[in-house]
Amino acid sequence: MTFILTNDDGIDAPGLHALLKAVNGKAILIAPKQECSGCSHRVTTKEGIHVEKRSQTAYAVGGTPADCIRLAISHLCPDVKWVLSGINWGGNVGVDTYISGTVAAVREAAFHGIPAIAISHYRKGKLNVDWELAAHWAAIVLDELLSRPLAPGSFWNVNLPHLLPGAPAPQIVFCPPSRQPLPLKYRVEGEYFYYIGDYASRERAPGTDVDVCFSGNIAVTQLRLESARFLL
């Protein structure tokens, strides 16, 4: 099975290498050279995209996550069987999926009929992420999802919780995405507005991915391209 691994945190991000560990190193990395978090599904069409071949299995792309998948499919790895994106440093639950470059990569794969999974790790406050543990959880989730049928035109979105030492092991919970907006709060300095929305204070409709992840479990949603509806 040929895996393409990408992200929006950049090819040197620890989350990408945690994901590589989760698949036992059996993958090809095609990821942005630089961080481009929050770029959504932006693609490069009016300028050249530089591709640096770092090894036989790693390419650093001077573009977005969606660019990475387009280049993978068309030139760098046309026999790709699965696209995996992440592990993102920060959650991508609910409406985050419209903003996230991590999720955009798997959405691009789904456009081409390639099954794909986005994995993100909720970050509580300024606490560090245990990437070894994240790789362990990701491996468990992948073992579950890779064996499940995936409806055409759909993809998986996974969010790992941020647990404190000694907390119970998380459970995998299949759930719908939240439809509630992010908190909108800005600090105003002269003519400049600085977003300071509190991610952790967002609405937590019971049973949605926000609630599941914030409650300490692994939230898994199956999203469809046609209407962004969820499947259970």
C-alpha positions in Angstrom: 0.0 0.0 0.0 1.4 3.4 -1.1 0.9 6.2 1.4 1.5 9.8 0.7 2.0 11.8 3.9 1.6 15.6 4.0 0.6 18.4 6.4 0.3 22.2 6.7 2.9 22.6 9.4 5.8 22.0 7.1 8.0 19.0 6.1 10.2 19.3 9.2 7.3 19.4 11.7 7.3 16.8 14.5 3.7 15.9 13.8 4.5 14.7 10.3 7.3 12.5 11.6 5.0 11.1 14.3 2.6 10.2 11.5 5.5 8.5 9.6 6.2 6.5 12.7 2.5 5.5 12.9 2.8 3.8 9.5 6.2 2.3 10.4 8.1 4.5 8.0 6.4 3.0 5.0 5.3 6.2 3.1 6.4 9.0 0.8 6.6 12.5 2.3 5.3 15.2 0.0 4.8 18.2 2.2 5.2 22.0 2.2 8.7 23.5 2.8 7.2 26.0 5.1 4.3 26.2 7.6 1.1 27.3 5.9 -1.5 26.7 8.6 -5.0 28.0 7.9 -4.4 28.2 4.2 -7.5 26.1 3.5 -7.7 24.8 -0.1 -5.5 27.5 -1.7 -3.6 26.3 -4.8 -0.7 27.8 -6.8 -1.6 28.4 -10.4 0.2 31.7 -11.5 3.8 30.9 -10.5 6.2 28.0 -10.5 6.2 25.5 -7.6 9.7 24.6 -6.5 10.1 20.9 -5.5 13.2 19.8 -3.5 13.9 16.1 -3.6 15.4 15.4 -0.2 15.6 11.6 -0.6 14.0 8.8 -2.5 10.9 9.1 -0.2 10.8 12.8 0.7 9.9 15.9 -1.3 9.7 19.5 0.1 7.2 21.5 -1.9 7.2 25.3 -2.2 3.4 25.3 -2.1 0.3 24.5 -0.2 -0.9 21.1 1.1 -3.4 21.0 -1.8 -0.5 21.7 -4.2 1.4 18.8 -2.6 -1.4 16.3 -3.4 -1.9 17.6 -6.9 1.8 17.2 -7.6 1.9 13.8 -6.0 -1.0 12.5 -8.1 0.2 14.0 -11.4 4.0 13.5 -11.2 5.7 12.4 -8.0 3.7 9.4 -7.0 0.8 8.6 -9.4 0.3 5.1 -7.9 -0.7 6.6 -4.5 -3.3 4.4 -2.7 -4.0 6.5 0.4 -3.3 10.1 1.4 -2.6 10.8 5.1 -2.3 14.4 6.4 -1.0 15.5 9.8 -0.5 15.1 12.6 -1.5 18.7 12.8 -0.4 20.8 15.8 -3.8 21.9 16.9 -7.3 20.6 16.6 -9.3 20.7 13.3 -12.9 20.1 14.6 -16.2 21.4 13.3 -15.9 24.5 11.1 -12.1 24.3 11.3 -12.3 21.8 8.4 -13.1 24.7 6.1 -10.0 26.7 7.2 -7.5 23.9 7.6 -4.7 23.2 5.1 -4.3 19.7 6.8 -7.9 18.9 5.9 -7.7 20.5 2.4 -5.0 18.0 1.5 -7.3 15.0 2.0 -10.2 16.9 0.4 -8.1 17.3 -2.7 -7.3 13.5 -2.6 -11.1 12.8 -2.3 -11.7 14.9 -5.4 -9.6 12.4 -7.3 -11.2 9.4 -5.8 -8.2 8.6 -3.5 -9.1 7.6 0.1 -7.7 9.9 2.7 -7.4 10.6 6.4 -6.6 13.9 8.2 -5.3 13.6 11.7 -4.9 16.5 14.1 -4.0 16.9 17.8 -5.9 19.3 20.0 -3.5 21.4 22.0 -4.7 22.5 25.4 -3.4 26.0 26.1 0.4 26.2 25.7 1.1 22.7 26.8 3.5 20.6 24.7 2.3 17.7 22.7 3.7 14.2 23.4 4.4 13.2 19.8 5.4 9.6 20.8 2.0 9.1 22.3 0.3 10.8 19.4 2.0 8.4 17.0 0.8 5.5 19.1 -2.8 6.8 19.0 -2.6 7.5 15.3 -1.4 4.0 14.6 -4.5 2.6 16.5 -6.9 4.9 14.6 -5.3 4.0 11.3 -5.6 0.3 12.0 -9.3 0.9 12.5 -10.0 3.2 9.6 -7.8 1.6 6.9 -10.0 -1.5 7.2 -13.3 0.3 7.0 -15.1 1.0 3.7 -15.0 4.6 2.7 -17.9 6.0 0.6 -16.9 7.6 -2.7 -16.4 11.3 -2.4 -15.8 11.2 1.3 -12.8 11.3 3.7 -12.0 10.8 7.4 -11.2 13.6 9.8 -9.6 12.5 13.1 -8.9 14.7 16.2 -6.7 13.4 19.0 -7.4 14.8 22.5 -4.8 16.5 24.7 -4.7 14.4 27.9 -2.7 15.1 31.0 -0.4 12.3 32.5 -2.4 9.6 34.2 -5.7 10.3 32.3 -7.6 7.3 31.0 -6.7 6.1 27.5 -9.0 7.7 24.9 -11.7 5.9 23.1 -12.4 6.1 19.4 -15.8 7.8 18.9 -17.5 8.2 15.5 -19.4 11.4 15.6 -20.8 14.3 13.6 -18.9 17.6 13.2 -20.0 20.7 15.1 -21.8 23.3 13.1 -21.2 26.1 15.6 -18.9 29.0 14.7 -15.6 29.8 16.3 -15.6 32.5 19.0 -15.0 35.9 17.4 -13.0 38.3 19.5 -10.4 40.8 18.4 -8.0 43.2 20.1 -8.0 46.6 18.4 -4.9 48.6 18.2 -5.4 51.7 16.0 -6.4 50.5 12.6 -5.3 46.9 13.3 -7.5 44.1 14.5 -5.8 41.1 16.1 -7.8 37.8 16.5 -7.7 36.5 20.1 -10.7 34.1 20.0 -10.4 31.5 22.8 -10.4 28.1 21.0 -11.1 26.2 24.1 -14.2 28.2 24.9 -16.1 27.4 21.7 -19.5 25.8 21.9 -19.6 22.1 22.6 -22.9 20.6 21.3 -23.2 17.2 23.0 -22.0 14.3 20.8 -20.2 16.5 18.2 -16.5 16.2 17.4 -15.7 19.3 19.5 -17.4 17.8 22.5 -15.8 14.3 22.0 -12.3 15.7 21.5 -12.5 18.2 24.3 -13.8 15.5 26.6 -10.7 13.4 26.2 -11.6 11.0 23.4 -10.6 10.5 19.8 -13.2 12.2 17.5 -13.6 10.6 14.1 -15.9 12.1 11.4 -16.5 11.0 7.9 -17.1 14.0 5.7 -18.6 14.2 2.2 -17.5 16.5 -0.6 -21.0 17.1 -2.0 -22.5 18.9 1.0 -19.9 18.6 3.8 -22.4 16.4 5.6 -21.2 13.8 8.0 -21.7 10.0 7.7 -21.9 7.6 10.6 
